[in-house]
């Protein structure tokens, strides 16, 4: 369900970008800084900086593709390791949290797990020895295969989380860049100051460029 929600959000975001980018009326009303905060590169485009606009556009597209890809493959890997565990460890896969999947990858059976936690007096971490929570790997090699699958899925999910952070950062950096370009284009001025020195008999001008 979470994966479907992520895809829906990303799809809606892409459609929104396409619509907004095509609206010239909106383009004239919004400040370049706000434009780049909404869509990286939009503000740069309105300030007639196409190369900078393309840079942020390409970066945004790359991050989005990475996010969608990592989320999709993480979900596929999750389904794979759950099916694998159901086949080789005789488990019921429904209603299990992430901790359970980590635990069954580290212990050959629920008996091994509970015995170790009893020795360590970690009573709150024990599982009920019933059909819902029970597991018993047919081979240790299959347990290790499962664990590798589970770790890959977690890594892909973590990579997706980093991609979300990169996406947010790209919007912020693009808006800061648009602010910089805006100030350069609107606040710079050239001042010419004549000066003379009667003692030395010299006349000249000084040029001052302000930002």
C-alpha positions in Angstrom: 0.0 0.0 0.0 2.8 2.4 0.9 4.5 1.7 -2.5 1.3 2.4 -4.3 0.9 5.7 -2.4 4.4 6.7 -3.3 3.8 6.1 -7.0 0.6 8.0 -6.9 2.3 11.0 -5.2 5.1 11.0 -7.7 2.8 10.6 -10.7 0.7 13.5 -9.5 3.8 15.6 -8.9 5.0 15.0 -12.5 1.6 15.8 -14.0 1.5 19.0 -11.9 4.9 20.0 -13.2 3.8 19.5 -16.8 0.7 21.6 -16.3 2.3 24.4 -14.4 5.2 24.7 -16.8 2.8 25.2 -19.7 0.9 28.0 -18.1 2.3 31.3 -19.3 -0.2 33.3 -17.2 1.1 31.7 -14.0 4.7 32.2 -15.2 4.2 36.0 -15.2 2.7 36.1 -11.7 5.0 34.0 -9.6 8.4 35.1 -8.3 11.3 33.2 -9.8 12.3 32.0 -6.3 8.9 30.5 -5.8 8.9 29.0 -9.3 12.2 27.2 -8.6 11.0 26.0 -5.2 8.0 24.4 -6.9 9.8 23.1 -10.0 13.7 23.2 -10.0 14.8 25.2 -13.0 11.6 27.0 -13.6 12.8 30.3 -12.0 16.1 30.0 -13.9 14.2 29.6 -17.2 12.1 32.8 -16.5 15.3 34.7 -15.7 16.6 33.6 -19.1 19.3 31.2 -17.8 18.4 28.1 -19.9 21.6 26.2 -19.1 21.1 26.5 -15.4 17.4 25.6 -15.8 18.3 22.4 -17.7 20.8 21.4 -15.0 18.1 21.5 -12.3 15.5 19.9 -14.6 17.8 17.0 -15.4 18.8 16.6 -11.8 15.2 16.5 -10.7 14.3 13.9 -13.4 17.3 11.7 -12.3 16.3 11.8 -8.7 12.6 11.0 -9.5 13.6 8.1 -11.6 16.0 6.9 -8.8 13.2 7.2 -6.3 10.6 5.4 -8.4 13.1 2.6 -9.3 14.4 2.0 -5.8 10.8 2.0 -4.4 9.7 -0.5 -7.1 12.6 -2.9 -6.7 12.4 -2.7 -2.9 8.8 -3.8 -3.1 9.6 -6.6 -5.5 12.4 -7.8 -3.3 10.1 -7.8 -0.2 7.5 -9.9 -2.0 10.3 -12.3 -3.0 11.8 -12.8 0.4 8.4 -13.2 2.0 7.4 -15.9 -0.5 10.8 -17.6 -0.1 10.4 -17.7 3.7 6.9 -19.1 3.4 8.3 -21.9 1.3 11.4 -22.7 3.2 10.6 -21.7 6.8 6.9 -22.8 7.1 5.7 -19.3 8.2 2.6 -17.3 7.8 3.6 -14.0 6.2 0.6 -11.9 7.0 0.6 -9.4 9.9 4.3 -9.3 10.5 6.4 -6.3 11.3 10.0 -5.5 10.1 11.5 -6.8 13.3 10.1 -10.3 12.7 11.7 -10.5 9.2 15.0 -9.5 10.7 14.7 -12.1 13.5 13.9 -15.0 11.3 16.9 -14.2 9.1 19.1 -14.5 12.2 17.8 -17.7 13.8 17.1 -21.1 12.4 13.9 -21.5 14.3 11.6 -19.8 16.8 12.9 -22.3 19.4 16.5 -21.1 18.9 15.4 -17.5 19.1 13.3 -17.8 22.3 16.0 -19.9 24.1 18.7 -17.3 23.5 16.4 -14.4 24.6 15.4 -16.4 27.7 19.1 -16.9 28.6 19.5 -13.1 28.3 16.3 -12.5 30.3 14.8 -10.5 27.4 11.3 -11.5 28.2 9.6 -8.7 26.2 11.2 -9.9 23.0 9.9 -13.5 23.1 7.5 -14.8 20.4 4.5 -17.0 21.2 5.3 -20.5 20.0 2.2 -20.9 17.9 1.3 -21.1 14.2 1.2 -17.4 13.7 4.8 -16.7 14.8 6.5 -20.0 14.4 9.3 -20.6 11.9 11.7 -23.4 11.2 14.2 -23.2 8.3 14.6 -26.4 6.3 18.3 -25.5 5.6 20.6 -23.0 7.1 21.7 -22.1 3.5 18.2 -21.0 2.7 18.1 -18.8 5.8 21.2 -17.1 4.6 19.7 -16.6 1.1 16.6 -15.1 2.7 18.7 -12.8 4.8 20.6 -11.5 1.8 17.3 -10.8 0.0 15.9 -9.0 3.1 19.0 -6.8 3.4 18.9 -5.9 -0.3 15.3 -4.8 0.1 16.2 -2.7 3.1 19.1 -1.1 1.3 16.8 -0.2 -1.6 14.2 1.3 0.7 16.9 3.3 2.5 18.2 4.5 -0.9 14.7 5.6 -1.7 14.6 7.6 1.6 17.8 9.3 0.6 16.3 10.1 -2.8 13.4 11.9 -1.1 15.9 14.0 0.8 17.8 14.7 -2.4 14.6 15.7 -4.1 13.8 18.3 -1.3 17.3 19.6 -1.4 17.2 20.1 -5.1 14.1 22.3 -4.8 15.8 24.4 -2.0 19.1 24.8 -3.9 17.3 25.7 -7.1 15.3 28.4 -5.3 18.4 29.8 -3.7 20.1 29.9 -7.1 17.1 31.7 -8.5 17.3 34.2 -5.7 21.0 34.8 -6.5 20.2 35.3 -10.2 17.3 37.6 -9.5 19.4 39.8 -7.3 22.1 40.0 -9.9 19.7 40.9 -12.6 17.6 43.5 -10.6 20.0 45.1 -8.1 23.2 45.6 -10.0 24.0 49.2 -11.0 26.9 51.0 -12.6 27.9 54.3 -10.9 30.3 56.8 -12.6 31.9 59.2 -10.1 34.1 62.0 -11.6 36.9 63.2 -9.5 39.6 65.9 -9.7 42.7 66.8 -7.8 43.5 70.5 -8.0 46.8 70.1 -6.3 48.0 67.4 -8.7 46.1 68.8 -11.6 44.4 65.5 -12.5 40.9 64.7 -13.6 39.4 61.2 -13.8 36.4 58.9 -13.2 35.8 55.9 -11.0 33.4 53.1 -11.9 31.5 51.3 -9.2 29.5 48.1 -9.9 27.1 47.3 -7.1 25.1 44.1 -6.5 
